[in-house]
């Protein structure tokens, strides 16, 4: 069964911007049904190409939409009509976003409802459909998607192949282990960023973080064994300041603004530049370029958050990515991570960074 619709999962509030972005880059797609955190598009005159990237960093996950389902049998009927013969199905069940990150009701966490439904589907799974164990996808696998909304709302059934830059996890929601002691939610944002980019950070590397206070991202780096130079006039969490490795303290606080820090204040062998500063992207990128300017022979990459005043700011994204590329990066990509709010995450890797990771540079779609 050829699907005529494409589903796209995004952050709550980004739906209208996503429609504009995808329609501009994929003119054969026309916006159709939408709910908070979920937009579908109709492919005019042909079956949808679910393998092709929709072309917007606001899209966290996507696939061919097979339509709504109210019960188990409706899910299985849809999959029978779409599943390639002789190939096992990897079942991924996930919840669409219902609130902006950090605005969920107290005590709420995504995943419980999806896990319950997946268990029920697996228990009722028919013998004529082969089911792969587990949820995390491997390259080339065929994935069945079941998307949950609010209670009483029909599920949306879809499918995709795990190819290209897709997340291996249901709905693109990157799992990060809870760390109650982390000084701020920046810890989780950076952990998601490292997972999505596959940035090859190693113990012993030296990183500089712009806007480090109170220390969530720095704490994530320190736990990985990096030495961190944090630049921020704000106070750092005592756990970050006291963090020590076998050779002693691993955090150095530069209690000043970004503009006051000189290259000579930082180690010559600098491996990573990190930024999650609450300033306009052009200001943060200007400082990153200054501190990372050649000769920085040891530089491996840049991981940065790009703050947006509103969704119209996306028109500046190509220029921002060119600035990252101009720092000597041969691989540059951007996305909106699950815990990003009105912001995007972008990274760049130098040739040395790509070589350390151990696989060829990934070609990113032009924004």
TORSE-691689 format. One record per residue (C-alpha): x, y, z; residue in three letters; residue number from 1. Coordinates in pm, whole numbers. Each point is the difference from the previous one (the first is absolute). Example, Ala and Ser with C-alpha at 12.3 -4.5 7.8 and 13.67 -1.06 7.14 Angstrom:
<rs>
<X 1230 | Y -450 | Z 780 | rest ALA | nr 1>
<X 137 | Y 344 | Z -66 | rest SER | nr 2>
</rs>
This chain:
<rs>
<X 0 | Y 0 | Z 0 | rest UNK | nr 1>
<X 155 | Y 329 | Z -112 | rest UNK | nr 2>
<X -47 | Y 278 | Z 257 | rest UNK | nr 3>
<X -114 | Y 342 | Z -119 | rest UNK | nr 4>
<X 76 | Y 181 | Z 326 | rest UNK | nr 5>
<X 318 | Y 91 | Z 189 | rest UNK | nr 6>
<X -1 | Y 55 | Z 376 | rest UNK | nr 7>
<X 244 | Y 237 | Z 174 | rest UNK | nr 8>
<X 55 | Y 19 | Z 376 | rest UNK | nr 9>
<X 109 | Y 333 | Z 147 | rest UNK | nr 10>
<X -6 | Y 214 | Z 313 | rest UNK | nr 11>
<X -333 | Y 145 | Z 113 | rest UNK | nr 12>
<X -26 | Y 351 | Z -144 | rest UNK | nr 13>
<X 221 | Y -69 | Z -302 | rest UNK | nr 14>
<X -278 | Y -144 | Z -220 | rest UNK | nr 15>
<X -67 | Y 310 | Z -213 | rest UNK | nr 16>
<X 370 | Y 66 | Z -57 | rest UNK | nr 17>
<X 54 | Y -365 | Z -90 | rest UNK | nr 18>
<X -280 | Y 17 | Z -257 | rest UNK | nr 19>
<X 161 | Y 302 | Z -165 | rest UNK | nr 20>
<X 346 | Y -157 | Z 0 | rest UNK | nr 21>
<X -103 | Y -338 | Z -139 | rest UNK | nr 22>
<X -235 | Y 149 | Z -260 | rest UNK | nr 23>
<X 279 | Y 226 | Z -125 | rest UNK | nr 24>
<X 257 | Y -280 | Z -26 | rest UNK | nr 25>
<X -234 | Y -282 | Z -105 | rest UNK | nr 26>
<X -257 | Y 175 | Z -226 | rest UNK | nr 27>
<X -160 | Y -335 | Z -87 | rest UNK | nr 28>
<X -122 | Y -20 | Z 362 | rest UNK | nr 29>
<X -315 | Y 185 | Z 110 | rest UNK | nr 30>
<X -83 | Y 45 | Z 374 | rest UNK | nr 31>
<X -286 | Y -222 | Z 115 | rest UNK | nr 32>
<X -103 | Y -114 | Z 349 | rest UNK | nr 33>
<X 177 | Y 155 | Z 300 | rest UNK | nr 34>
<X 0 | Y -30 | Z 377 | rest UNK | nr 35>
<X 236 | Y 152 | Z 260 | rest UNK | nr 36>
<X 342 | Y -149 | Z -70 | rest UNK | nr 37>
<X -114 | Y -180 | Z -316 | rest UNK | nr 38>
<X -55 | Y 112 | Z -361 | rest UNK | nr 39>
<X -90 | Y -213 | Z -300 | rest UNK | nr 40>
<X 51 | Y 83 | Z -367 | rest UNK | nr 41>
<X -170 | Y -140 | Z -310 | rest UNK | nr 42>
<X 218 | Y -94 | Z -296 | rest UNK | nr 43>
<X -163 | Y 141 | Z -310 | rest UNK | nr 44>
<X -42 | Y -252 | Z -280 | rest UNK | nr 45>
<X 233 | Y -270 | Z 133 | rest UNK | nr 46>
<X 92 | Y -216 | Z 295 | rest UNK | nr 47>
<X 200 | Y 177 | Z 268 | rest UNK | nr 48>
<X 376 | Y -58 | Z 12 | rest UNK | nr 49>
<X 40 | Y -63 | Z 373 | rest UNK | nr 50>
<X 377 | Y -52 | Z -34 | rest UNK | nr 51>
<X 56 | Y 357 | Z -120 | rest UNK | nr 52>
<X 78 | Y 253 | Z 272 | rest UNK | nr 53>
<X -282 | Y 259 | Z 28 | rest UNK | nr 54>
<X 268 | Y 267 | Z 2 | rest UNK | nr 55>
<X -71 | Y 188 | Z 324 | rest UNK | nr 56>
<X 198 | Y -13 | Z 326 | rest UNK | nr 57>
<X -333 | Y 29 | Z 182 | rest UNK | nr 58>
<X -91 | Y -357 | Z -104 | rest UNK | nr 59>
<X 113 | Y -241 | Z 272 | rest UNK | nr 60>
<X -139 | Y -317 | Z -161 | rest UNK | nr 61>
<X -194 | Y -80 | Z -316 | rest UNK | nr 62>
<X -143 | Y -283 | Z -204 | rest UNK | nr 63>
<X -284 | Y -113 | Z -226 | rest UNK | nr 64>
<X -338 | Y 36 | Z 169 | rest UNK | nr 65>
<X -238 | Y -296 | Z -29 | rest UNK | nr 66>
<X -285 | Y 175 | Z 177 | rest UNK | nr 67>
<X -176 | Y -22 | Z 338 | rest UNK | nr 68>
<X -65 | Y -317 | Z 197 | rest UNK | nr 69>
<X -240 | Y -48 | Z 289 | rest UNK | nr 70>
<X 102 | Y -354 | Z 100 | rest UNK | nr 71>
<X 267 | Y -268 | Z -41 | rest UNK | nr 72>
<X -157 | Y -160 | Z -305 | rest UNK | nr 73>
<X -4 | Y 332 | Z -186 | rest UNK | nr 74>
<X 373 | Y 35 | Z 68 | rest UNK | nr 75>
<X 73 | Y -350 | Z -129 | rest UNK | nr 76>
<X -214 | Y 50 | Z -313 | rest UNK | nr 77>
<X 190 | Y 317 | Z -87 | rest UNK | nr 78>
<X 335 | Y -172 | Z 48 | rest UNK | nr 79>
<X -98 | Y -302 | Z -208 | rest UNK | nr 80>
<X -68 | Y 228 | Z -295 | rest UNK | nr 81>
<X 331 | Y 182 | Z 28 | rest UNK | nr 82>
<X 259 | Y -238 | Z 144 | rest UNK | nr 83>
<X 263 | Y -130 | Z -248 | rest UNK | nr 84>
<X -27 | Y -374 | Z -48 | rest UNK | nr 85>
<X 244 | Y -208 | Z 198 | rest UNK | nr 86>
<X 127 | Y 287 | Z 215 | rest UNK | nr 87>
<X -45 | Y 19 | Z 377 | rest UNK | nr 88>
<X -179 | Y 301 | Z 145 | rest UNK | nr 89>
<X 167 | Y 218 | Z 262 | rest UNK | nr 90>
<X -288 | Y 142 | Z 205 | rest UNK | nr 91>
<X 41 | Y 352 | Z 139 | rest UNK | nr 92>
<X -280 | Y 153 | Z 206 | rest UNK | nr 93>
<X 29 | Y 357 | Z 121 | rest UNK | nr 94>
<X -198 | Y 298 | Z 121 | rest UNK | nr 95>
<X -17 | Y 324 | Z -194 | rest UNK | nr 96>
<X 98 | Y 311 | Z 196 | rest UNK | nr 97>
<X -292 | Y 156 | Z 185 | rest UNK | nr 98>
<X 185 | Y 281 | Z 175 | rest UNK | nr 99>
<X 312 | Y 203 | Z -65 | rest UNK | nr 100>
<X 315 | Y -143 | Z 162 | rest UNK | nr 101>
<X 9 | Y 83 | Z 369 | rest UNK | nr 102>
<X -372 | Y 93 | Z 11 | rest UNK | nr 103>
<X -137 | Y -350 | Z 61 | rest UNK | nr 104>
<X -228 | Y -49 | Z 305 | rest UNK | nr 105>
<X 178 | Y -80 | Z 324 | rest UNK | nr 106>
<X 103 | Y -364 | Z 14 | rest UNK | nr 107>
<X -75 | Y -66 | Z -368 | rest UNK | nr 108>
<X 254 | Y -180 | Z -217 | rest UNK | nr 109>
<X -36 | Y -122 | Z -356 | rest UNK | nr 110>
<X 33 | Y -373 | Z -53 | rest UNK | nr 111>
<X -232 | Y -173 | Z 247 | rest UNK | nr 112>
<X -308 | Y 0 | Z -226 | rest UNK | nr 113>
<X 207 | Y -106 | Z -300 | rest UNK | nr 114>
<X 162 | Y -287 | Z 191 | rest UNK | nr 115>
<X -341 | Y -125 | Z 115 | rest UNK | nr 116>
<X -146 | Y 6 | Z -352 | rest UNK | nr 117>
<X 306 | Y -164 | Z -151 | rest UNK | nr 118>
<X -23 | Y -284 | Z 253 | rest UNK | nr 119>
<X -366 | Y -54 | Z -93 | rest UNK | nr 120>
<X 78 | Y 2 | Z -372 | rest UNK | nr 121>
<X 285 | Y -249 | Z 43 | rest UNK | nr 122>
<X -222 | Y -228 | Z 210 | rest UNK | nr 123>
<X -263 | Y -2 | Z -276 | rest UNK | nr 124>
<X 249 | Y -16 | Z -289 | rest UNK | nr 125>
<X -121 | Y -225 | Z -286 | rest UNK | nr 126>
<X 205 | Y -295 | Z -121 | rest UNK | nr 127>
<X 0 | Y 116 | Z -363 | rest UNK | nr 128>
<X 207 | Y 311 | Z 84 | rest UNK | nr 129>
<X 364 | Y -47 | Z 104 | rest UNK | nr 130>
<X 96 | Y 219 | Z 296 | rest UNK | nr 131>
<X 355 | Y 104 | Z 89 | rest UNK | nr 132>
<X 90 | Y 20 | Z 368 | rest UNK | nr 133>
<X 58 | Y 340 | Z 159 | rest UNK | nr 134>
<X -64 | Y 356 | Z -119 | rest UNK | nr 135>
<X 335 | Y 157 | Z -98 | rest UNK | nr 136>
<X 38 | Y -15 | Z -378 | rest UNK | nr 137>
<X 299 | Y -121 | Z -199 | rest UNK | nr 138>
<X 100 | Y 126 | Z -345 | rest UNK | nr 139>
<X -231 | Y -114 | Z -278 | rest UNK | nr 140>
<X -273 | Y -142 | Z 225 | rest UNK | nr 141>
<X -370 | Y 47 | Z -72 | rest UNK | nr 142>
<X -171 | Y 176 | Z 290 | rest UNK | nr 143>
<X -369 | Y -3 | Z 89 | rest UNK | nr 144>
<X -103 | Y 321 | Z 179 | rest UNK | nr 145>
<X -299 | Y 35 | Z 233 | rest UNK | nr 146>
<X -49 | Y 356 | Z 125 | rest UNK | nr 147>
<X -210 | Y 79 | Z 308 | rest UNK | nr 148>
<X -181 | Y 325 | Z 68 | rest UNK | nr 149>
<X -241 | Y 98 | Z 274 | rest UNK | nr 150>
<X -215 | Y -259 | Z 176 | rest UNK | nr 151>
<X -282 | Y -117 | Z -226 | rest UNK | nr 152>
<X 171 | Y 126 | Z -314 | rest UNK | nr 153>
<X 61 | Y -260 | Z -276 | rest UNK | nr 154>
<X 358 | Y -114 | Z -44 | rest UNK | nr 155>
<X 183 | Y 92 | Z -318 | rest UNK | nr 156>
<X 172 | Y -290 | Z -178 | rest UNK | nr 157>
<X 298 | Y 55 | Z -228 | rest UNK | nr 158>
<X 326 | Y -150 | Z -116 | rest UNK | nr 159>
<X 351 | Y 97 | Z -102 | rest UNK | nr 160>
<X 338 | Y -152 | Z -74 | rest UNK | nr 161>
<X 292 | Y 81 | Z 228 | rest UNK | nr 162>
<X 228 | Y 177 | Z -246 | rest UNK | nr 163>
<X 198 | Y 324 | Z -14 | rest UNK | nr 164>
<X -1 | Y 232 | Z 301 | rest UNK | nr 165>
<X -310 | Y -147 | Z 164 | rest UNK | nr 166>
<X -3 | Y -64 | Z 373 | rest UNK | nr 167>
<X 3 | Y -367 | Z 98 | rest UNK | nr 168>
<X -246 | Y 71 | Z 282 | rest UNK | nr 169>
<X -382 | Y 22 | Z -10 | rest UNK | nr 170>
<X -114 | Y 344 | Z -107 | rest UNK | nr 171>
<X 356 | Y 130 | Z 8 | rest UNK | nr 172>
<X -25 | Y 35 | Z 378 | rest UNK | nr 173>
<X 361 | Y -56 | Z 111 | rest UNK | nr 174>
<X 25 | Y -196 | Z 326 | rest UNK | nr 175>
<X 215 | Y 165 | Z 267 | rest UNK | nr 176>
<X 40 | Y -156 | Z 344 | rest UNK | nr 177>
<X -134 | Y 212 | Z 283 | rest UNK | nr 178>
<X 262 | Y 194 | Z 196 | rest UNK | nr 179>
<X -184 | Y 171 | Z 288 | rest UNK | nr 180>
<X 324 | Y 162 | Z 116 | rest UNK | nr 181>
<X 54 | Y 183 | Z -333 | rest UNK | nr 182>
<X 8 | Y 378 | Z 59 | rest UNK | nr 183>
<X -242 | Y 84 | Z -284 | rest UNK | nr 184>
<X -194 | Y -141 | Z -296 | rest UNK | nr 185>
<X 297 | Y 98 | Z -221 | rest UNK | nr 186>
<X 145 | Y -335 | Z 109 | rest UNK | nr 187>
<X -273 | Y -187 | Z -187 | rest UNK | nr 188>
<X 16 | Y 229 | Z -302 | rest UNK | nr 189>
<X 372 | Y -64 | Z -43 | rest UNK | nr 190>
<X -38 | Y -375 | Z 51 | rest UNK | nr 191>
<X -265 | Y -2 | Z -275 | rest UNK | nr 192>
<X 228 | Y 212 | Z -220 | rest UNK | nr 193>
<X 294 | Y -237 | Z 42 | rest UNK | nr 194>
<X -219 | Y -301 | Z -77 | rest UNK | nr 195>
<X -158 | Y 156 | Z -311 | rest UNK | nr 196>
<X 325 | Y 131 | Z -145 | rest UNK | nr 197>
<X 211 | Y -303 | Z 99 | rest UNK | nr 198>
<X 266 | Y 252 | Z 100 | rest UNK | nr 199>
<X 307 | Y -206 | Z 100 | rest UNK | nr 200>
<X 79 | Y 159 | Z 337 | rest UNK | nr 201>
<X 263 | Y -184 | Z 203 | rest UNK | nr 202>
<X 135 | Y 15 | Z 351 | rest UNK | nr 203>
<X 298 | Y 236 | Z 6 | rest UNK | nr 204>
<X -140 | Y 236 | Z -263 | rest UNK | nr 205>
<X -14 | Y 372 | Z 78 | rest UNK | nr 206>
<X -327 | Y 189 | Z -54 | rest UNK | nr 207>
<X -102 | Y 365 | Z 28 | rest UNK | nr 208>
<X -361 | Y 75 | Z 83 | rest UNK | nr 209>
<X -157 | Y 341 | Z -61 | rest UNK | nr 210>
<X -280 | Y 83 | Z 243 | rest UNK | nr 211>
<X 93 | Y -274 | Z 242 | rest UNK | nr 212>
<X -191 | Y 109 | Z 315 | rest UNK | nr 213>
<X -136 | Y -168 | Z 200 | rest UNK | nr 214>
<X 175 | Y -301 | Z -152 | rest UNK | nr 215>
<X -234 | Y -261 | Z -147 | rest UNK | nr 216>
<X 192 | Y -48 | Z -325 | rest UNK | nr 217>
<X 337 | Y 35 | Z 174 | rest UNK | nr 218>
<X -106 | Y -274 | Z 241 | rest UNK | nr 219>
<X -79 | Y -230 | Z -293 | rest UNK | nr 220>
<X 344 | Y 66 | Z -149 | rest UNK | nr 221>
<X 178 | Y -48 | Z 332 | rest UNK | nr 222>
<X -173 | Y -332 | Z 56 | rest UNK | nr 223>
<X 137 | Y -111 | Z -335 | rest UNK | nr 224>
<X 354 | Y 78 | Z 114 | rest UNK | nr 225>
<X 55 | Y 327 | Z -186 | rest UNK | nr 226>
<X 179 | Y 303 | Z 139 | rest UNK | nr 227>
<X -236 | Y 296 | Z -30 | rest UNK | nr 228>
<X 55 | Y 376 | Z -17 | rest UNK | nr 229>
<X -334 | Y 167 | Z 77 | rest UNK | nr 230>
<X -54 | Y 362 | Z -105 | rest UNK | nr 231>
<X -281 | Y 177 | Z 184 | rest UNK | nr 232>
<X -22 | Y 291 | Z 248 | rest UNK | nr 233>
<X -270 | Y -196 | Z 187 | rest UNK | nr 234>
<X 62 | Y -229 | Z 295 | rest UNK | nr 235>
<X 84 | Y -363 | Z -66 | rest UNK | nr 236>
<X -150 | Y -287 | Z 195 | rest UNK | nr 237>
<X 236 | Y -114 | Z 282 | rest UNK | nr 238>
<X -6 | Y -357 | Z -134 | rest UNK | nr 239>
<X 147 | Y 122 | Z -327 | rest UNK | nr 240>
<X 265 | Y 215 | Z 166 | rest UNK | nr 241>
<X 103 | Y -290 | Z 224 | rest UNK | nr 242>
<X -2 | Y -266 | Z -271 | rest UNK | nr 243>
<X 338 | Y -173 | Z -4 | rest UNK | nr 244>
<X 166 | Y -283 | Z -187 | rest UNK | nr 245>
<X 315 | Y -198 | Z 75 | rest UNK | nr 246>
<X 212 | Y 305 | Z -85 | rest UNK | nr 247>
<X -202 | Y 247 | Z 205 | rest UNK | nr 248>
<X -269 | Y 259 | Z -85 | rest UNK | nr 249>
<X -129 | Y -27 | Z -359 | rest UNK | nr 250>
<X -207 | Y 319 | Z -14 | rest UNK | nr 251>
<X 137 | Y 351 | Z -49 | rest UNK | nr 252>
<X -243 | Y 289 | Z 42 | rest UNK | nr 253>
<X 57 | Y 315 | Z -202 | rest UNK | nr 254>
<X -239 | Y 227 | Z 190 | rest UNK | nr 255>
<X -41 | Y 260 | Z -273 | rest UNK | nr 256>
<X -190 | Y 69 | Z -319 | rest UNK | nr 257>
<X 83 | Y -173 | Z -326 | rest UNK | nr 258>
<X 147 | Y 317 | Z -143 | rest UNK | nr 259>
<X 249 | Y 29 | Z 284 | rest UNK | nr 260>
<X 159 | Y -339 | Z -60 | rest UNK | nr 261>
<X 309 | Y -7 | Z -220 | rest UNK | nr 262>
<X 143 | Y -295 | Z -187 | rest UNK | nr 263>
<X 305 | Y 22 | Z 222 | rest UNK | nr 264>
<X -221 | Y -67 | Z 306 | rest UNK | nr 265>
<X -76 | Y -348 | Z -134 | rest UNK | nr 266>
<X 213 | Y -307 | Z -64 | rest UNK | nr 267>
<X 167 | Y -18 | Z -340 | rest UNK | nr 268>
<X -116 | Y -358 | Z -50 | rest UNK | nr 269>
<X -374 | Y 55 | Z -1 | rest UNK | nr 270>
<X -220 | Y -283 | Z -127 | rest UNK | nr 271>
<X -363 | Y 108 | Z 36 | rest UNK | nr 272>
<X -193 | Y 327 | Z -4 | rest UNK | nr 273>
<X -341 | Y -17 | Z 174 | rest UNK | nr 274>
<X -262 | Y 274 | Z 12 | rest UNK | nr 275>
<X -348 | Y 24 | Z 150 | rest UNK | nr 276>
<X 8 | Y 371 | Z 73 | rest UNK | nr 277>
<X -323 | Y 200 | Z 10 | rest UNK | nr 278>
<X 108 | Y 246 | Z -268 | rest UNK | nr 279>
<X -70 | Y 50 | Z -369 | rest UNK | nr 280>
<X 171 | Y -271 | Z -209 | rest UNK | nr 281>
<X 211 | Y 247 | Z -193 | rest UNK | nr 282>
<X 156 | Y 125 | Z 326 | rest UNK | nr 283>
<X 70 | Y -348 | Z 136 | rest UNK | nr 284>
<X 141 | Y -116 | Z -336 | rest UNK | nr 285>
<X 226 | Y 304 | Z -23 | rest UNK | nr 286>
<X 157 | Y -92 | Z 336 | rest UNK | nr 287>
<X 30 | Y -367 | Z -95 | rest UNK | nr 288>
<X 179 | Y 95 | Z -322 | rest UNK | nr 289>
<X 235 | Y 231 | Z 187 | rest UNK | nr 290>
<X 92 | Y -254 | Z 266 | rest UNK | nr 291>
<X 27 | Y -285 | Z -248 | rest UNK | nr 292>
<X 180 | Y 189 | Z -275 | rest UNK | nr 293>
<X 296 | Y -174 | Z -161 | rest UNK | nr 294>
<X 257 | Y -107 | Z 95 | rest UNK | nr 295>
<X -204 | Y -232 | Z 225 | rest UNK | nr 296>
<X 150 | Y -321 | Z -132 | rest UNK | nr 297>
<X -154 | Y -212 | Z 276 | rest UNK | nr 298>
<X -357 | Y 129 | Z -61 | rest UNK | nr 299>
<X -245 | Y -285 | Z -63 | rest UNK | nr 300>
<X -338 | Y 166 | Z -3 | rest UNK | nr 301>
<X -263 | Y 250 | Z 106 | rest UNK | nr 302>
<X -328 | Y -74 | Z 180 | rest UNK | nr 303>
<X -230 | Y 300 | Z 32 | rest UNK | nr 304>
<X -357 | Y 102 | Z 71 | rest UNK | nr 305>
<X -151 | Y 260 | Z -233 | rest UNK | nr 306>
<X -262 | Y 210 | Z 178 | rest UNK | nr 307>
<X -298 | Y 122 | Z -206 | rest UNK | nr 308>
<X -203 | Y 315 | Z 66 | rest UNK | nr 309>
<X -282 | Y -154 | Z -203 | rest UNK | nr 310>
<X -39 | Y -256 | Z -277 | rest UNK | nr 311>
<X 64 | Y 264 | Z -267 | rest UNK | nr 312>
<X 363 | Y -1 | Z 117 | rest UNK | nr 313>
<X 40 | Y -331 | Z -186 | rest UNK | nr 314>
<X 71 | Y 207 | Z -311 | rest UNK | nr 315>
<X 342 | Y 79 | Z 153 | rest UNK | nr 316>
<X 89 | Y -366 | Z 52 | rest UNK | nr 317>
<X 197 | Y -52 | Z -326 | rest UNK | nr 318>
<X 227 | Y 292 | Z 93 | rest UNK | nr 319>
<X 54 | Y -130 | Z 353 | rest UNK | nr 320>
<X 98 | Y -342 | Z -131 | rest UNK | nr 321>
<X 242 | Y 157 | Z -246 | rest UNK | nr 322>
<X 167 | Y 176 | Z 294 | rest UNK | nr 323>
<X 48 | Y -335 | Z 173 | rest UNK | nr 324>
<X 137 | Y -152 | Z -319 | rest UNK | nr 325>
<X 242 | Y 292 | Z -34 | rest UNK | nr 326>
<X 163 | Y -110 | Z 327 | rest UNK | nr 327>
<X 154 | Y -292 | Z -186 | rest UNK | nr 328>
<X -290 | Y -244 | Z 40 | rest UNK | nr 329>
<X -49 | Y -256 | Z -277 | rest UNK | nr 330>
<X -326 | Y -136 | Z 146 | rest UNK | nr 331>
<X -273 | Y 236 | Z 120 | rest UNK | nr 332>
<X -359 | Y -90 | Z 92 | rest UNK | nr 333>
<X -292 | Y 144 | Z 195 | rest UNK | nr 334>
<X -316 | Y -127 | Z 170 | rest UNK | nr 335>
<X -249 | Y 82 | Z 273 | rest UNK | nr 336>
<X 68 | Y -240 | Z 284 | rest UNK | nr 337>
<X -283 | Y -135 | Z 217 | rest UNK | nr 338>
<X 101 | Y 226 | Z 292 | rest UNK | nr 339>
<X 65 | Y 310 | Z -211 | rest UNK | nr 340>
<X -251 | Y 280 | Z 46 | rest UNK | nr 341>
<X 8 | Y 304 | Z -230 | rest UNK | nr 342>
<X 339 | Y -106 | Z -127 | rest UNK | nr 343>
<X 190 | Y -241 | Z -224 | rest UNK | nr 344>
<X 310 | Y -210 | Z 52 | rest UNK | nr 345>
<X 280 | Y 16 | Z -257 | rest UNK | nr 346>
<X 336 | Y -173 | Z -10 | rest UNK | nr 347>
<X 309 | Y -3 | Z -214 | rest UNK | nr 348>
<X 287 | Y -248 | Z -18 | rest UNK | nr 349>
<X 345 | Y 63 | Z -140 | rest UNK | nr 350>
<X 175 | Y -261 | Z -215 | rest UNK | nr 351>
<X 175 | Y -118 | Z 318 | rest UNK | nr 352>
<X -334 | Y -29 | Z 178 | rest UNK | nr 353>
<X -151 | Y -206 | Z -282 | rest UNK | nr 354>
<X 311 | Y -221 | Z -9 | rest UNK | nr 355>
<X -21 | Y -63 | Z 376 | rest UNK | nr 356>
<X -367 | Y -95 | Z -29 | rest UNK | nr 357>
<X 101 | Y -263 | Z -251 | rest UNK | nr 358>
<X -252 | Y 46 | Z -280 | rest UNK | nr 359>
<X -22 | Y 236 | Z -301 | rest UNK | nr 360>
<X -141 | Y 348 | Z 32 | rest UNK | nr 361>
<X -379 | Y 18 | Z -28 | rest UNK | nr 362>
<X -137 | Y 223 | Z -273 | rest UNK | nr 363>
<X -268 | Y 224 | Z 147 | rest UNK | nr 364>
<X -299 | Y 121 | Z -200 | rest UNK | nr 365>
<X 27 | Y 366 | Z -91 | rest UNK | nr 366>
<X -230 | Y 206 | Z 228 | rest UNK | nr 367>
</rs>
